[in-house]
Amino acid sequence: MVHLLTMNRAISLVWLNAEAQSSPPPSPPPSPPPSWLPLSPPPSWLPLSPPPFWLPPSPPS
């Protein structure tokens, strides 16, 4: 009985493996930036230019 169960488990694992390889997982959707991260345009309370000294300069787009 144990032998049959072991065989069954091995077959199941092989089948799951083949199934996982034949169908690639769907790519996860790009995660939105955290809510505390300002998007562009910056919030109205953020001075536009020049940026505060504690803000890194925005890279040119």
N, C-alpha and C positions, 0 to 999 in steps of 0.2 A: 504494500500500500504506500509506504513512504517512497519507494522507487517511482511509482506512478505519479505521485504528487511532485516529486522532484523533476521528472520529465515534463510534466505539465507546466511547471513554473519556468523551466528552461525554454520551452517552446513559446510560452507567453512572452518572456523577455525578448527572445529573438524576434517574435512578431512585432512587439512594440518598437524594438529598435529599427526594424525595417520600415515600419509605418512612419516613425519619426523622421527617418532619412528620406523617404520618398516624398513626403509633403513637408517642405520647410515651414517653420513657424512664421506666421504673418509678422511683418516688421512692426514694432510698436510705433504708435503715432508720436510725432515729436512733442515732447513735453513742453507746455507753455512756461515762460519764465515765472519765477515766484512772484507773488503779489507785491512783495516789498521792493521788487526790482523795477525802477522806472522804465517805461517804454519810451518810444519816441513818437510824438514830441514829449519833452520832459514836462512834469507837472508845473502848474502855474506858480507854485511857491519856490520853484528852483530857478535861480537866475540863469539866463541863457548864456550871456557872454560877459566877462570870462567865467569859466566854471570855477566853483570854489576850490581852494587849494587842496581839500581832502578828496576831491573827485579826480580820478585819472583822466587825462585828456581823451576825448572820444576819438577812436581811430577813423581815418577818412574812409568813407564808404565807396 
